[in-house]
Structures are given as structure tokens and as C-alpha cells.
Amino acid sequence: MTASNDEKWMNKKISRRDMLKLSGIGVAGVAIGASGLGGIMKVMGYDVFEPVADSTTARNKVDFYGKHQSGIITPVQTNIYFASLDVLITSKKELQELFKQWTPLVVRLMNGELMVDLTKNASIPTGDTGEAAGLDASNLSITIGVGPSLFDKLGIQHLKPEELKDLPHFPKDQLQKEFTGGDLCIQACADDPQVAFHAVRNLVRAASGKVEIKWSQAGFNSFPTGGGTPRNLFAFKDGTGNPSITDDKDLNKVVWVDKGWLKGGSYLVARKVQMHLETWDRTSLKDQEATFGRYRDTGAPFGKKKEFDDFNVEAKDSNGEYIMPDTSHVHLARKSGARILRRSYSYASGVMTNTGAHDAGLMFISFQKDPAQFITVQNSLGRKDKMNEYITHRGSAVFACFPGVSKGSYIGEALFNAL
């Protein structure tokens, strides 16, 4: 990432008086601290909400401004850094100011720029942590959402959509508190893992004293040469049944909310799913394929030859047996009748210290116009899904992701206009 050629506040020469202000801030113990980076900028008289435009020259650039937030129907990148945040502030005005502060910073990050440039003044902390210097935008997308707990915390329950509520307990759930819930989320996806991590790190740093990370997870995808559906750590293709990201009519049915302040937004469901790789690796290929209801090599559903061939979930062979086993993951998901947009990533986080097994699995992400769509699918899988022998759900959260931002606006403006 590079510093923008735009005239930014940090390109201005910092005077001795400004340095004294910074020194005073440091003595007070709030430099890049409780008041965050924005607090320092305000003290020095700079506009923390100065609008920033999408770059027209950046390489590998995803646009920030538009009808919908990026990172939902953006072509899936190779890496994710997902963070669930706790909000420390208690007033609506402070939250609004945070979103206004974040908006130009998000644009800069997605432009492939340093968020801010403090490198010329070695006597103070740098405004950007710098690990993405020299990297391009890497198709970075940043998606921000709000959880059900935020509305209770700020006393704005009347604005909480009826659909936005904690997910129910599902069969086989073994959720861990440290991977569950959150007031806000930041989903950063990019074709470079360091670019994705850098984005979350710096946005949280800029909001120091206002938010803190509750839990996070890094993940990755690898795509076949020439393109195609990525495979999960069980080696099966993941996301075959998605709606097309170019079919607006279908996306309106499946993904986009069409009412209230969230119109044009979507609901994000996050599930941290541990995959028991050692058990899976001892399972025959025949049983693995029966677990999914698809052939591993081609991704085709049972009884078909190609990955995207349609199928009748009720089809039976000459013996009256289901062609696709009725305990298979695909059979049960299709039978639910509900559809979602999956945008999942694999993860590998070392080993489980108590067992020595891989701490690896799937950072499941889905977008839908109503969380009930995901709930319907998950309830259909229930206790019958053969996949349950090989996975354990460890984390869970749901967020309402804001509609897109128009130029001159800011993240979440529709919510605050409804106050």
C-alpha cells in the first residue's frame, strides 16, 4: 500500500505548537489510546471526516461506494480476516461519529493506500501500522455489520429489525462463549492475507477506547488454475449451490433486504466450524462422498456428471433407494427449500493442545435477506446430517450489514436517519 497523492491532513507540516499538543496528549496518557487516533487528529485541528474518493488508478481495486457494501457479492478473494467487536461507548452520537470516522479510512484502505501517514514524525506513533506498505489493494473489501446486542447496549431497541436476533441452539452445537456474538463485525477479504489483517488492525486501532475485539478468525481459499469453485479442507468443492452474483433478480430474492433502514443491506451469519480432519482422513472415499452427496473429484451431485448439473433430491434408483443418500449434506440442505449465499473460508490455527489434533475447519459465512433462511437450512440438517460425525460448531454470530454508501454519506447513515 502507498500513501495517497491526495492532500491529506498528515502531509501538512506539523508545527512546534502541534508537537507540544501531541506531547501534552502523550503525558495525559491518551495518545493512540483511550481517545483513539481520531482524538489526536481533532486536538490538532484536522478534519477526521474529510471525504475520500474511490481511486481510479489503483491496481486490483474494489470500489467502496455503491448500492451495496463490498464483500457480499464481490468475487470471493483468497483470504479473510473476520473480527467480532464489543462496543465500549454508550451513546448513539459516539457510534455515529465512529462510523463517520471509519468511512474515509475504509476508502483509503480499499484504495491500497496507507490509512494515514505519520512516518515523517518519528517522535510519535505512526498513524498507520505499516505492514501493508508496498502492497497493492489486493481486491480488499471491507464489510461492516451490527449485532443484536448493540441495540440493547445503546437503548435503540425500537430500531432493531425483528429478524435480527441471536441464532437458536442447533443440534450438535458446542458453542464456546469466546467465539460467539458481538456488537459489531468487520469482514476484511483480500487476495493477500496481510492486507486483510492490516485493514482490521488499523480500523480497530483508530477506534481505540471505543471498540475492542471480542473474537477473530483468519481464513483462506485456494482456487483451481483457470478458476472454479474452491475446495474446503475435506477436499470437496464449497459454494456450488450459490445464486449467481450477477443475477440481480435472484439476489433480490436471496440476499438483499428490501425494507426499513436496512434496505439494500443483508444479514451475515458467521459460524466457526471445527473439522475433525483426523477422523475424516480415516474414512473411505465412498463414505466421504456419501456424506456430501457429491463426487469429490468433479463436485457433481450423485447421479450426475458435472458440478452444476441440477438434480431431483427425491430421485430413486431401480431398488427404490435415494440416489442421493437422505442423510447426505446436500440432500438435507436442498430439501429445506431455503437458499443462502455462502462465502466461506477454511482456517488452520495450529493444534488443539488437549488432543494434539489439528485446530482447523471452516469459517462459514453466509449472506441472506433474512436469517430465517439459514435457520431453515440448519434445522433441516439437524441430527440427521451425516456430516455431524466430522464437524463441531464452536462459534456463532449474526449481524445486519448496512446498505452501501453513496458519495458524501457514511457507513450506517440509514440507521441514524431512522433515529
C-alpha positions in Angstrom: 0.0 0.0 0.0 1.2 3.5 -0.7 0.4 7.0 0.6 -2.3 8.8 -1.4 -1.4 11.7 -3.6 -4.4 13.5 -2.3 -3.8 16.3 0.0 -4.2 14.6 3.4 -4.0 16.2 6.8 -0.9 14.2 7.7 1.0 15.6 4.7 0.9 19.0 6.3 3.9 20.2 8.2 3.5 19.7 11.9 4.5 22.8 13.8 6.2 23.1 17.1 2.9 24.1 18.7 1.3 21.0 17.3 4.1 18.9 18.6 3.5 20.4 22.0 -0.1 19.5 21.8 0.9 15.9 21.0 3.3 15.9 23.9 0.5 17.0 26.1 -1.7 14.3 24.8 1.1 11.8 25.5 1.6 13.0 29.1 -2.2 12.7 29.6 -1.9 9.1 28.5 -4.4 9.1 25.6 -2.1 9.3 22.6 -3.4 6.5 20.3 -5.1 5.4 23.5 -8.5 5.9 25.1 -9.5 8.7 22.6 -8.1 6.8 19.6 -6.3 8.2 16.6 -9.3 10.4 15.8 -8.9 12.1 19.2 -5.4 13.2 18.3 -6.4 14.5 14.9 -9.2 16.6 16.4 -6.9 18.1 19.0 -4.6 19.2 16.2 -7.5 20.8 14.3 -7.7 18.4 11.4 -10.9 17.1 9.8 -11.2 13.4 10.6 -14.3 13.1 8.4 -12.8 14.5 5.2 -14.4 12.6 2.2 -12.2 10.4 0.2 -13.0 9.1 -3.4 -12.5 5.7 -4.9 -9.2 5.6 -6.7 -9.4 5.3 -10.5 -5.8 4.3 -10.8 -5.2 1.8 -8.0 -4.4 -1.8 -9.1 -6.6 -4.7 -8.0 -9.2 -2.3 -6.6 -12.7 -3.0 -5.3 -14.9 0.1 -5.2 -16.2 1.3 -1.8 -19.1 3.4 -2.9 -22.3 1.8 -4.3 -25.7 0.5 -3.7 -24.4 -2.4 -1.6 -21.4 -2.9 0.7 -18.4 -4.7 -0.8 -17.6 -8.2 0.3 -21.0 -9.6 -0.2 -21.4 -10.2 -4.0 -17.7 -9.2 -4.6 -16.0 -12.2 -6.3 -14.5 -14.2 -3.5 -11.0 -13.4 -2.6 -8.3 -15.8 -1.3 -8.1 -14.5 2.3 -10.4 -13.2 5.1 -9.8 -11.6 8.5 -13.1 -11.6 10.3 -13.4 -9.7 13.6 -16.3 -9.5 16.0 -16.2 -6.4 18.2 -17.5 -5.3 21.5 -18.6 -1.6 21.6 -17.3 0.3 24.6 -19.2 3.6 24.0 -22.7 4.0 25.2 -24.1 6.9 23.2 -25.7 7.0 19.8 -23.7 10.1 18.9 -20.4 8.5 19.7 -21.2 5.5 17.5 -22.3 7.8 14.7 -19.0 9.7 14.9 -17.1 6.4 14.8 -18.8 5.3 11.6 -18.1 8.8 10.1 -14.5 8.5 11.1 -14.2 5.0 9.7 -15.7 5.8 6.3 -12.8 7.7 4.7 -10.3 5.3 6.4 -12.1 2.3 4.8 -12.0 4.0 1.4 -8.2 4.7 1.7 -7.6 1.1 2.7 -9.6 -0.2 -0.2 -7.7 2.2 -2.5 -4.5 0.4 -1.5 -3.3 3.4 0.5 -1.8 3.8 3.9 -4.7 4.7 6.2 -2.9 7.8 7.4 0.8 8.7 7.1 2.7 9.7 10.2 6.1 8.4 9.2 7.7 11.8 8.9 7.5 12.4 12.6 9.4 9.8 14.4 8.7 11.3 17.8 5.1 10.0 17.8 3.4 6.7 16.9 2.7 6.3 13.2 -0.9 6.7 12.1 -0.7 3.5 10.0 1.0 0.4 11.4 2.7 0.0 8.1 2.7 -3.8 7.4 0.9 -3.3 4.1 3.4 -0.7 2.7 4.4 -1.7 -0.8 1.4 -3.9 -1.4 -1.4 -3.0 -3.7 -5.1 -3.0 -2.9 -5.3 -6.8 -3.4 -9.0 -6.5 -4.1 -9.6 -5.6 -0.5 -13.3 -5.5 0.5 -14.5 -4.3 3.9 -18.0 -5.2 5.2 -19.3 -3.8 8.5 -22.4 -5.0 10.3 -24.2 -4.6 13.7 -25.2 -7.3 16.0 -28.4 -7.6 18.1 -26.6 -6.7 21.3 -25.7 -3.3 20.0 -29.3 -2.1 20.0 -29.8 -3.1 23.6 -26.5 -1.5 24.7 -27.4 1.9 23.1 -31.0 1.8 24.1 -32.3 1.8 20.5 -34.2 -1.5 20.6 -37.1 0.1 18.6 -34.8 0.2 15.6 -33.6 -3.4 15.9 -35.1 -5.3 12.9 -37.4 -8.1 14.0 -35.2 -10.6 12.1 -32.0 -9.6 13.9 -31.8 -11.9 16.9 -29.3 -14.4 18.2 -29.4 -17.7 16.4 -31.2 -20.6 18.2 -29.4 -23.6 19.6 -29.0 -26.2 16.9 -28.4 -30.0 17.4 -24.7 -30.8 17.9 -23.8 -27.2 18.7 -20.9 -27.0 21.2 -20.5 -23.2 21.1 -17.7 -21.6 23.1 -18.5 -18.2 24.6 -15.2 -16.7 23.4 -16.3 -17.3 19.7 -19.9 -16.2 20.0 -21.8 -13.0 19.4 -20.6 -9.4 19.1 -21.8 -5.8 18.8 -20.2 -5.1 15.5 -18.3 -7.0 12.9 -15.6 -6.2 10.3 -15.2 -8.6 7.5 -12.0 -7.9 5.5 -11.3 -10.0 2.5 -8.4 -9.6 0.1 -6.1 -11.5 -2.2 -3.2 -11.0 0.3 -3.6 -12.1 4.0 -1.5 -9.2 5.3 -3.7 -6.7 3.5 -6.8 -8.2 5.1 -5.3 -8.3 8.6 -3.9 -4.8 8.3 -7.3 -3.4 7.5 -8.9 -4.8 10.6 -5.9 -4.0 12.8 -5.9 -0.3 11.8 -9.6 0.3 11.9 -9.7 -1.1 15.5 -6.7 0.9 16.4 -8.3 4.1 15.1 -11.2 3.4 17.3 -9.2 2.6 20.4 -11.3 3.2 23.5 -14.5 2.8 21.5 -14.3 -0.8 20.4 -12.3 -3.9 21.2 -12.0 -7.2 19.5 -14.2 -9.9 21.1 -13.0 -12.7 18.8 -11.5 -13.0 15.3 -10.6 -15.6 12.7 -8.3 -15.6 9.7 -9.1 -17.8 6.8 -8.1 -18.8 3.3 -9.4 -20.1 0.0 -7.4 -21.6 -2.9 -8.9 -21.6 -6.4 -8.2 -24.1 -9.2 -5.9 -22.9 -12.0 -8.2 -21.2 -14.5 -10.9 -20.5 -11.9 -13.6 -22.5 -10.4 -15.1 -23.4 -7.0 -12.6 -23.6 -4.1 -12.3 -26.8 -2.0 -12.6 -27.0 1.7 -10.3 -28.9 4.0 -12.3 -32.1 3.4 -11.3 -31.6 -0.3 -14.8 -31.1 -1.5 -16.0 -28.0 -3.5 -17.7 -25.4 -1.3 -20.3 -23.0 -2.6 -21.5 -24.8 -5.7 -25.2 -24.1 -4.9 -24.8 -20.3 -4.6 -27.0 -17.9 -6.5 -25.1 -16.1 -9.3 -23.6 -12.9 -8.1 -24.5 -11.3 -11.4 -28.2 -12.3 -11.3 -29.9 -9.2 -9.7 -33.3 -10.8 -9.7 -32.1 -13.9 -7.8 -30.0 -11.8 -5.4 -33.1 -9.7 -4.6 -34.8 -13.0 -3.7 -32.0 -14.5 -1.6 -29.6 -11.8 -0.4 -30.8 -8.2 -0.2 -33.1 -6.8 2.5 -36.0 -4.9 0.9 -37.4 -2.9 3.8 -36.6 -0.4 6.5 -33.3 1.3 7.2 -31.5 -2.0 6.2 -32.9 -1.9 2.6 -30.1 -2.8 0.3 -28.2 -4.5 3.1 -28.0 -8.1 4.1 -27.8 -10.4 7.1 -24.4 -12.1 7.8 -24.3 -15.4 9.6 -20.9 -16.4 10.9 -20.2 -19.9 12.2 -16.8 -21.2 13.3 -16.9 -24.9 12.4 -14.1 -27.2 13.6 -13.4 -30.0 11.2 -12.2 -33.3 12.7 -9.6 -34.0 10.0 -8.0 -37.0 11.6 -11.4 -38.8 11.7 -12.2 -37.7 8.1 -8.8 -38.9 6.9 -9.6 -42.4 8.2 -12.9 -42.5 6.2 -13.2 -44.3 2.9 -13.7 -42.1 -0.2 -17.1 -43.8 -0.8 -18.3 -42.8 2.7 -16.9 -39.3 2.3 -18.8 -38.8 -0.9 -22.0 -40.3 0.7 -21.6 -37.7 3.5 -21.7 -34.8 1.0 -23.9 -36.3 -1.7 -21.3 -35.3 -4.3 -18.4 -36.8 -6.1 -15.2 -35.4 -4.7 -13.2 -35.1 -8.0 -15.9 -33.4 -10.1 -18.2 -31.9 -7.5 -21.1 -33.3 -9.4 -24.2 -34.4 -7.3 -24.8 -38.2 -7.1 -26.2 -39.5 -10.4 -24.8 -36.5 -12.4 -21.6 -35.8 -14.2 -20.9 -32.1 -13.8 -20.6 -29.9 -10.8 -23.5 -27.6 -11.7 -25.9 -30.2 -13.0 -29.3 -29.8 -11.4 -30.8 -32.8 -9.6 -34.0 -34.1 -8.1 -33.5 -34.6 -4.4 -36.3 -37.2 -4.4 -34.9 -39.3 -7.3 -34.6 -43.0 -6.6 -32.8 -45.9 -8.2 -34.4 -49.1 -9.5 -34.3 -50.6 -6.0 -36.3 -47.7 -4.6 -33.3 -46.2 -2.8 -32.5 -42.5 -2.9 -29.8 -41.8 -5.5 -28.5 -39.1 -3.2 -28.4 -40.5 0.4 -31.1 -39.0 2.5 -28.6 -38.4 5.3 -26.2 -36.5 3.0 -25.4 -32.8 3.5 -26.6 -31.8 0.0 -29.8 -33.8 0.2 -30.9 -32.3 3.5 -29.9 -28.7 2.6 -31.7 -28.9 -0.8 -34.8 -30.4 0.9 -35.0 -27.5 3.2 -36.1 -25.3 0.3 -34.2 -22.3 1.6 -31.3 -20.7 -0.2 -28.3 -18.6 1.0 -25.2 -17.1 -0.4 -22.2 -18.9 1.1 -18.9 -17.0 1.3 -16.9 -19.4 3.5 -13.2 -19.7 4.1 -11.0 -22.5 5.5 -8.9 -21.9 8.6 -5.9 -23.7 10.2 -4.9 -22.3 13.6 -2.3 -24.8 14.9 -3.2 -27.7 17.1 -5.7 -28.4 19.9 -3.4 -28.6 22.9 -5.6 -31.1 24.7 -5.7 -33.6 21.9 -2.8 -32.8 19.5 -5.4 -32.7 16.7 -5.5 -30.0 14.0 -7.3 -26.8 15.1 -8.7 -26.4 11.6 -12.0 -26.1 9.9 -14.4 -23.7 8.1 -15.1 -20.1 8.9 -18.6 -20.4 7.5 -20.0 -17.1 6.2 -23.4 -16.7 4.6 -25.5 -13.7 3.4 -29.2 -13.8 3.2 -32.1 -11.3 3.3 -33.4 -13.0 6.5 -31.5 -15.1 9.0 -34.5 -17.5 8.9 -33.2 -18.8 5.6 -30.0 -20.1 7.4 -32.0 -21.3 10.3 -34.3 -23.3 8.0 -31.3 -25.0 6.3 -29.6 -25.7 9.6 -32.7 -27.2 11.2 -33.1 -29.4 8.1 -29.6 -30.7 8.6 -30.4 -31.3 12.3 -29.2 -34.5 13.9 -29.7 -36.5 10.6 -26.8 -34.9 8.7 -24.0 -37.4 8.3 -21.6 -34.5 8.3 -22.1 -34.1 12.0 -19.8 -37.1 12.6 -16.9 -35.0 11.3 -17.6 -31.4 12.5 -18.4 -29.4 15.6 -19.8 -25.9 15.6 -17.7 -23.8 18.0 -18.7 -20.2 17.3 -21.7 -18.3 16.1 -22.9 -14.8 15.4 -25.4 -12.8 13.3 -25.0 -9.3 12.0 -27.1 -6.8 10.0 -24.7 -5.5 7.3 -25.6 -1.9 6.3 -26.6 -1.0 2.7 -24.0 0.6 0.5 -22.6 4.1 0.9 -23.1 6.9 -1.6 -20.5 9.7 -2.1 -20.9 12.3 0.7 -22.5 9.8 3.0 -21.1 7.5 5.6 -21.3 3.9 6.9 -24.6 3.2 8.6 -26.2 6.6 7.8 -29.6 5.0 7.1 -29.7 3.7 10.7 -29.0 7.1 12.2 -31.5 8.8 9.9 -34.2 6.5 11.4 -33.5 7.7 14.9 
